[in-house]
Amino acid sequence: MNHIEAQQIIKTEHILSSNRWLDQALQADPPRAKSLVMTIFGDAIVPHGARLWLGSLIELVEPLGVTDRLVRTSVFRLVQDGWLVASREGRRSSYALAPEAGPRFARANHRIYAPPGLDWDGRWTLLLAPNGSIDAGLRAAVRKELEWEGYAMLAPGLLAHPAGDAGSLAEILARVDGAGKIFVCSAAELPGVGARPLGELVREGWNLDGVVQGYRRFIDDFTPLRALLQEGETPAPQAAFAMRSLLIHAYRRVQLHDPMLPLALLPQPWPGSDAYALAQAIYRLVWAPAERHLMEVLRREDADAPQADAAFEARFGGLR
């Protein structure tokens, strides 16, 4: 056997191993169709104009085990829920990100692709709504939205976060019609009074056990894929897109439950840092062939489908 033949055998073995990992991942944890469509919209479609034809979406998710019928049901429900808007041109349907959903996707993308471990200045964002100050519907809506953002209910009528983002908070309160109806302030520990450190509130206000387990499971599931990609050839474009989609889908599911607290307040070692580094490494290895597959699929239905925007290549600290 000559050198070229040996190299070809090694290449084939790596491709088979990557495909085997993909098959095993889909069998072990098949993605829910609606949630997967959301992942693909945020990761792949938003950078390309936030719109695609239904036929393109069906082709993109078919290798991930999602049927034509499940895709149609998923986009119908996402339109009903206000995430997408539908349009028709003859017998074809297209789906675009709803304008009001844009800020929510932007926040989710920042959580996924920006490095964890916010610098902390010691200040907390507090929201206060004493009993009777707002109605029950608004109270429930604010709590639901802000708990998704990582806020904790520390006492009745008191929500808090040590790294609250003012812009996101303003958008959320406006969307649930809570602007001007809830007290919002910034607070810091008062020195010299013998109080417990405010940092200890993290242990009492946030249960991080599930988040830690989620990150560790993500690391266990995707570390073998990183090893395969680092040792072998670049995967085929379709397989690379499937890997990238499963990667972000799995990472996003953990991120949705992570309150995104400053690293200084988290137990050490924090597995979220290792999970981010793993996601970053795999994404950098598959994004280019995945983009080739994505553009080929999009342009079969729309010859003018745009290339990814500038923000795309800034993901994970820069893709190139």
Number of C-alpha atoms within 10 A of each C-alpha: 5 6 8 9 10 11 11 11 12 15 17 14 14 19 20 13 16 26 17 12 18 20 15 12 17 16 11 9 10 15 18 12 21 18 14 22 24 19 22 20 22 20 20 21 21 20 18 19 15 17 20 22 19 19 17 18 23 18 16 21 20 13 16 22 15 20 15 16 10 15 21 15 13 19 23 16 14 20 16 11 10 13 20 24 18 17 11 10 7 6 5 11 13 18 22 19 23 16 12 12 12 16 13 15 19 14 12 16 16 13 17 23 20 15 16 18 16 14 11 14 10 14 15 19 19 19 20 17 17 12 11 8 13 14 10 11 9 16 17 10 17 21 17 12 16 22 17 15 23 21 26 23 17 16 10 10 17 16 22 25 27 28 20 20 11 11 8 16 17 12 15 20 19 12 14 14 13 17 15 9 13 18 13 17 11 13 13 12 14 10 8 6 7 7 9 9 10 15 15 10 16 18 12 10 16 16 13 16 8 12 19 17 13 22 24 16 14 22 20 12 15 21 15 13 19 18 12 17 19 13 12 17 16 19 22 16 19 18 21 26 27 20 26 24 24 23 21 21 21 21 22 18 17 22 20 16 16 22 21 21 21 17 17 13 16 16 12 8 9 13 18 26 14 16 23 19 16 19 23 21 17 20 22 16 20 21 19 17 18 24 19 15 18 23 18 16 18 23 14 13 15 14 10 9 17 14 13 16 12 9 9 17 15 13 19 19 11 12 15 10
